[in-house]
Amino acid sequence: MLPFYRVKPVIDMKVRGLCTKPYYNHPKGCPNFNKKPGCPPECPRIDDLIDFDNPMPIYAIINEFDFKGHCDRMRAKHPEWSKRQVECCLYWQGTARKSLRRLIAAFIFKHPHYDIVTCPEGAGVNLTETMAYAGIDLEWPPVNYTFQIALAGIPKGEFQYKGDLYPWRPSIRKKWKGKNLG
């Protein structure tokens, strides 16, 4: 699978509500909600971040993580673990996010005028529908693969976000300057 796809984001502000949906050990939903600057309700809407009227395409930067392979390795290493322990994101999410950051760096190297939205759902993008239109079906819940997805687009005119939405961007340019990222 290619890591960069042209997409037309499906904007649906209701997806921001998923952050408050209770899940195991988090009765109030995601602990980052209303705390982390790149998360709702602080995170701006996607159409305030990316210029949808600009003729340049919007891209999805996609990292595909082999979830089943990870779970199989964890089961072999820890046969006494429960299904919840084997699938726990603490053991795979850091690796997957690191891979996504590398893909973002490669994208920015080739597309320096683009900005990156690393939490599109928080900005109101329904990623399941957006990726379905691009021909990629996201598994819910994941069985074989998980996908970490960022969106890239030309920044909107005068909008200046003061939060921590792109904390990595200046250092990426220095770190990857002059390196061939394929």
N, C-alpha and C positions, 0 to 999 in steps of 0.2 A: 504494500500500500504506500502511495506517495504521502509525504508529510504535509504538503500544502495543497489546499483545494479552494477554488473560487466558490464562494457561497453567496446566497442572498439570505441574510439573517431573518429568522421569523421572530418578530418582536411580540412579546406577550408578557406584560408586566406581572401577570399572575405567577410566573415562575419564581419571582423573588420571594413569594410566600412559602416556597419549598424549604427555605432556610429556617422557618419557624415550625416545621413539621417534626413532631417527636420521633425519636428513634432510640435504639437500645442505649441505655445509660444517659440519655440526653432528653429528658421529658419536655424541655422548652425548645428543642431543635438545636441547630448549630451553635456552638459556644462563641463563634466569631460574629454572629448577628448583632448589629448595633455596637460593635466594639472595634472591629478591624476596619480601617478606612476604605479598603477595596470591597467591602461587603455592604449589603443593604442594612439599613435604609440610607446610609451615607453615600454609597456608590451612585454616581450619576447614571442616568439612562443611556443606553447605547447610542441613541440618536443625538445625544448631547456630546458624545465622545468622538464618534466617527461621522464623517461627512458623507451621507447617503446620496447627496446630489452630485458628488464628484464622480467623474467618469472612470476613475481608477477602480479596479475591482477590490472587493473585500475578500480576504482569505481566512480560511480556518487552518490553523497550524495544529496538526494532530499527532499525538504520540499514542501508539497502540502498544499496550502492555499485555504480555502473555500471562493473564490471570490464572488460567488453568495450570500452566506449567509451574507457576509460582506455588500454587496450592499443592500440586503433586510433590514438589520438592519439600515443602513444609511437612506434609503428611509422612513422607519417608524419613525425614529428620526427626520429627516429633510424633510418633504413632499414637501417643496417649492424648494428644490434643483434640479438643472438640472442633466441630466445623467452624464455629464462630472464631475460635483462636487461629485456625489455619487461614481463614479469610481476612483476618484483622488488618485493616489498612495501615496500622503502625509498622507492619513488616514489609510492605511493598510500595506505599505511596511516595516515600522519599526518593526511591529509585526512579519511579515513573515521572515524578516532577522534575528530577534532575535531567532526564532525557528530554522532557518538554522544554526546559530552559535552553538546552543545547540546540534544539530545533529552532527556537525563537531567535537565538543568537545568529544562526545560519541565515534565517529569513531576513533579519534586520541588516545583516552584512550586505545582502543583495538588494534590499528594499529600504534604504536609509530614511526615506520620507514617511514611512508608515509608523503608526503607533500601535501598541499591542494592548489588548484588553484580556487580562489573564483570568478573569472571573466573569465570563459573558452572561451566565445565568443571573448573577448579582446585578448586572446592568439591564436585565430584562430580555435576554435572548433565550428562546426555547431551543436548546441545542439538539434535542431528540428530533424535532421536526426539521430544523435547519439541516442537519446531517442526513436525514432521510431524503430530502430533496436533492442532496448531493450524491445519493446512492449508497450511503453508509448507514447501516442499521445498528443502533446502540443497544446492547443487551441490558435489560433491567429486570431483575438484578443481574449483574455480570456473572457469566459462567465460564466463557472461554477467554474473553478479552475485556479490558477496561480501556477507555479512551480518555486522555487528558487533552483538552481542547482550549486553545486561545484564539481570539479573533484579531486580525490585523486590518487596519484601514487608514485612510488619510484622515488626520485629525480635523475636527470641525473648527472652522474659522477662529474666532476669538476666545473660545472656551478654554479656560485654564483651571484644571483640577488641582487642588492644593493637597490632596490626600496622598496616600502611599500606593497608588494604583500601579505605577511603573517603577518600583524601587530599584530594579536591577539595571535599567536601561543605560545610564551613563557608564557604568563599569563594564558592561558588555562590549561597548564600542572599543574601549581601551584593551580589554582582555583579548578580543578576537581581531583586532586591527592587523591587517596584513597576513592573516592566516587563511589558507585555502580551506573553506568549509564545504566544498563540494557543491 
